Amino acid sequence: MDQTSSPENKAVSVQVMGLDYRHGISVLEAVVYIPTFIVALLVVFRHGFRKSAGWTTLVMFALVRVVGSFVHLATLAHPLSSDLYLTYAVCFAIGLFQLTVSCIGLLSRVCIHPTANPAPFPNPHGTRLGMSYTDSGKPAHPCLFGLLSLATIAAMILSIIGQVQSADAERPASANSLSQASVVIFLVVWAGLAILVFSMASRNRYIKAEERRLVRAVALSMPFLLVRVLYSFLGSFSHNPDFDLLTGSPAVLLGMAVLEEFVICVVCLEAGVMLA
C-alpha cells in the first residue's frame, strides 16, 4: 500500500545473501501469528459467528500475516521473483483493512441502553450496586458503522489496485495516486472511528459492563492504529526511503507497523477472552 515503484525493480535491488533483519521480522510474524490465529479462532467459536464480526476479521488478519511472512521468506530462495514481492506487498496492505474493520466490528457489538437506571438496592456501604438495564438497548450509530465499513473496503480495493499497477513500469503515477487516495481514506475512517469511540465513552453509564471492555479495547487500539496508518501515509506521500516497505528501514517497519499490529491484536483478543 505504501510503495508504488515496480516490485520487479525492487526485487533486483533486494539481494538476499542470508537471513537479514527484514526477513527476521517475517520470522517473528510467523511465530506470533500462528498461535494468534488459533486463539482468535477459539474466541470466534466461543462467541459464535453471528456475534464475532471483529474477531472473525482478526482470524483472517492472522492468516494473511502468516501467508505474507512465508511469502516474504520465500524471497530468500527466489530474490528476483517480482510476484513474491507483489504478493507480500498486497498482504501487507490488506492487513490495515482487516485491523480497521476489526475495530469497527467490535464497536458495532456495543449497545446503548437509554433507559438504564441506578440499581434499586444499595450495598452495605450505602452506594448503588450498579445500573439496571432493559432489553431495549440498540447498537450505537448503525449507519455510521456501515459507512465506515464501506469506506474501508473502498480503501482496500484502491490499495490493492495500486499495488498491482505498481508492477507496471508504464503506470507508476497512476499507482501512486491510488495508493495515496487509499491512505487518505484510511485516515478519514480512523477519525470517524475516533469520534465513535469518544461518543460511546461519554455514554459509558448506559453500556453494560461487559460491553465496556469492547469500547476500552478499541480506545486503547486507536493510537497504535493511527501510527500504523501514518506509516502507510508516509510511504505513499513522503520521499523518505526509510518508509519503503521492501527496501526501507526495517527498524521503522518494526516500530511503526509490525509492533502496532501486535498490540492491537493482543488488546482486541484479550477483550474477546474476558468478555462473558
C-alpha positions in Angstrom: 0.0 0.0 0.0 2.8 2.3 0.8 5.0 1.9 -2.3 4.4 2.4 -5.9 7.7 1.7 -7.7 7.9 -1.6 -9.5 8.3 -4.7 -7.4 10.3 -6.2 -10.2 12.8 -3.4 -9.9 12.9 -3.7 -6.1 13.4 -7.5 -6.5 16.6 -6.7 -8.4 17.7 -4.3 -5.7 16.9 -6.5 -2.7 19.6 -9.1 -3.0 19.4 -11.5 -0.1 22.5 -13.5 0.9 21.0 -14.9 4.1 18.5 -14.2 6.9 18.7 -10.4 7.4 16.9 -8.0 9.7 13.9 -7.7 7.4 13.4 -11.4 7.0 13.9 -11.8 10.7 10.8 -9.7 11.1 8.9 -12.1 8.9 10.1 -15.0 11.1 8.8 -13.1 14.1 5.5 -12.5 12.5 5.1 -16.2 11.6 6.0 -17.2 15.2 3.5 -14.7 16.7 0.6 -15.0 14.3 0.3 -18.8 14.1 -0.8 -19.0 17.7 -2.7 -15.8 17.3 -4.7 -17.4 14.6 -5.6 -20.3 16.9 -6.6 -18.0 19.8 -8.7 -15.8 17.5 -10.4 -18.9 16.1 -11.2 -20.1 19.7 -12.7 -16.7 20.5 -14.9 -16.8 17.5 -16.2 -20.3 18.4 -16.8 -19.1 21.9 -19.0 -16.2 21.0 -20.5 -17.6 17.8 -20.0 -16.4 14.3 -23.0 -14.1 14.4 -21.6 -12.1 17.2 -17.9 -12.3 16.3 -17.5 -9.8 13.4 -14.4 -8.1 14.9 -12.7 -11.4 15.9 -13.5 -13.2 12.7 -11.6 -10.4 10.9 -8.7 -11.0 13.3 -8.7 -14.6 12.3 -8.3 -13.6 8.7 -5.8 -11.0 9.6 -3.6 -13.5 11.4 -3.9 -15.9 8.4 -2.9 -13.1 6.0 0.1 -12.2 8.1 1.2 -15.8 8.3 0.9 -16.1 4.5 2.7 -12.8 3.9 5.5 -13.8 6.2 6.1 -17.1 4.4 5.9 -15.4 1.0 8.5 -12.9 2.1 10.7 -15.7 3.4 10.4 -17.4 0.1 12.3 -14.5 -1.4 15.4 -15.9 0.3 15.3 -18.7 -2.3 13.9 -16.5 -5.1 15.2 -13.0 -4.6 14.4 -11.9 -8.2 10.8 -13.0 -8.1 8.6 -9.9 -8.6 5.5 -11.9 -8.0 6.6 -12.8 -4.5 7.3 -9.2 -3.6 4.0 -8.1 -5.0 2.1 -10.8 -3.1 3.9 -9.7 0.1 3.0 -6.0 -0.5 -0.6 -6.9 -1.1 -0.8 -9.0 2.1 0.7 -6.0 4.0 -1.9 -3.7 2.5 -4.8 -6.0 3.3 -3.7 -6.2 6.9 -4.5 -2.5 7.6 -8.0 -3.0 6.2 -8.6 -6.0 8.4 -7.4 -4.3 11.6 -9.6 -1.3 10.9 -12.7 -3.5 10.1 -12.0 -5.5 13.3 -12.2 -2.3 15.4 -15.4 -1.3 13.7 -16.8 -4.7 14.2 -16.1 -4.7 17.9 -17.7 -1.3 18.4 -20.8 -2.4 16.5 -21.5 -5.0 19.2 -21.9 -2.4 21.8 -25.5 -1.4 22.7 -26.6 1.8 24.3 -29.4 1.4 26.9 -31.1 4.8 27.1 -33.4 3.6 29.9 -30.6 2.4 32.2 -31.3 3.2 35.8 -29.3 3.0 39.1 -29.7 -0.4 40.7 -32.6 -0.2 43.2 -30.7 -1.9 46.1 -27.8 -0.2 47.8 -24.9 -2.3 49.1 -23.9 -2.3 52.8 -21.8 0.8 52.3 -24.8 2.8 51.2 -23.8 3.1 47.5 -25.6 1.6 44.5 -24.5 -1.8 43.3 -24.6 -0.7 39.7 -27.0 0.0 36.9 -30.1 -1.9 35.8 -30.6 -2.3 32.1 -33.6 -3.0 30.0 -33.6 -5.2 26.8 -34.3 -2.1 24.7 -30.6 -1.4 24.1 -29.7 -0.7 20.4 -26.4 -0.7 18.6 -25.0 2.8 18.6 -24.8 4.6 15.2 -25.5 1.6 13.0 -25.5 3.7 9.8 -22.1 5.2 10.7 -20.7 1.7 11.2 -21.9 0.8 7.7 -20.4 3.9 6.1 -17.1 3.4 7.8 -17.0 -0.3 6.7 -17.8 0.7 3.1 -15.1 3.4 3.1 -12.6 0.9 4.4 -13.5 -1.6 1.7 -13.0 1.1 -0.9 -9.6 2.0 0.6 -8.5 -1.6 0.4 -9.6 -2.0 -3.2 -7.7 1.1 -4.2 -4.7 -0.1 -2.3 -4.6 -3.5 -4.0 -5.1 -2.0 -7.5 -2.3 0.5 -6.7 0.0 -2.4 -5.7 -0.8 -4.4 -8.9 -0.4 -1.3 -11.1 3.0 -0.6 -9.4 4.3 -3.7 -11.1 3.6 -2.0 -14.4 6.5 0.3 -15.1 4.4 2.3 -17.5 1.9 3.4 -14.9 3.8 4.5 -11.8 1.9 7.8 -11.4 -1.5 6.1 -11.5 -0.4 3.5 -9.0 0.9 6.2 -6.7 -2.3 8.2 -6.9 -4.4 5.2 -6.0 -2.2 4.4 -3.0 -2.4 8.0 -1.8 -6.2 8.0 -2.2 -6.4 4.8 -0.2 -4.3 6.0 2.7 -6.3 9.3 2.9 -9.5 7.3 3.2 -8.0 5.2 6.0 -7.1 8.4 7.8 -10.7 9.7 7.4 -12.0 6.3 8.7 -9.7 6.5 11.7 -11.0 9.9 12.5 -14.6 8.7 12.2 -13.8 5.7 14.4 -12.2 8.0 17.0 -15.4 10.1 17.1 -17.5 7.0 17.7 -15.2 5.8 20.5 -15.4 9.2 22.2 -19.2 9.3 21.7 -19.6 5.9 23.3 -17.2 6.7 26.1 -19.2 9.7 27.0 -22.3 7.5 27.4 -20.4 4.8 29.3 -23.0 4.5 32.1 -25.6 3.4 29.5 -23.4 0.5 28.4 -23.3 -2.9 30.1 -20.1 -3.6 32.0 -19.0 -6.5 29.8 -19.5 -4.4 26.6 -17.4 -1.6 28.1 -14.5 -3.9 27.6 -15.0 -3.6 23.8 -15.1 0.2 23.9 -11.9 0.2 26.1 -10.2 -2.3 23.8 -10.9 -0.1 20.7 -9.9 3.0 22.5 -6.6 1.5 23.5 -6.0 0.3 19.9 -6.7 3.7 18.4 -3.2 5.3 19.0 -1.5 2.2 17.6 -3.8 2.1 14.6 -3.0 5.7 13.9 0.7 5.1 13.9 0.1 2.1 11.5 -1.9 4.4 9.2 0.8 7.1 9.4 3.4 4.5 8.3 1.4 3.9 5.1 0.7 7.6 4.7 4.4 8.4 4.8 5.2 5.6 2.5 2.8 7.0 -0.1 3.4 10.7 0.3 7.0 11.0 1.7 10.1 10.7 -0.5 12.0 9.3 2.5 13.3 5.9 1.5 13.0 4.7 5.1 9.3 4.2 4.6 9.6 1.9 1.6 8.1 -1.5 2.5 10.6 -3.5 0.5 13.8 -1.6 0.7 13.3 0.9 3.5 14.4 0.8 7.1 13.5 -2.5 8.9 13.6 -0.7 12.2 11.0 1.8 11.0 8.8 -1.1 9.7 9.1 -2.9 13.0 8.5 0.2 15.1 5.6 1.8 13.1 3.8 -1.1 11.7 4.6 -4.6 13.0 4.6 -3.9 16.7 1.5 -1.7 16.4 -0.3 -4.6 14.7 0.8 -7.0 17.5 -0.5 -4.7 20.2 -3.9 -4.2 18.5 -4.3 -8.0 18.1 -3.5 -8.6 21.8 -5.8 -5.9 23.1 -8.8 -7.0 21.0 -8.3 -10.7 21.6 -7.9 -10.0 25.4 -11.3 -8.3 25.3 -12.8 -11.4 23.5 -11.3 -13.8 26.0 -12.6 -11.8 29.0 -16.0 -11.0 27.6 -18.7 -13.1 29.1 
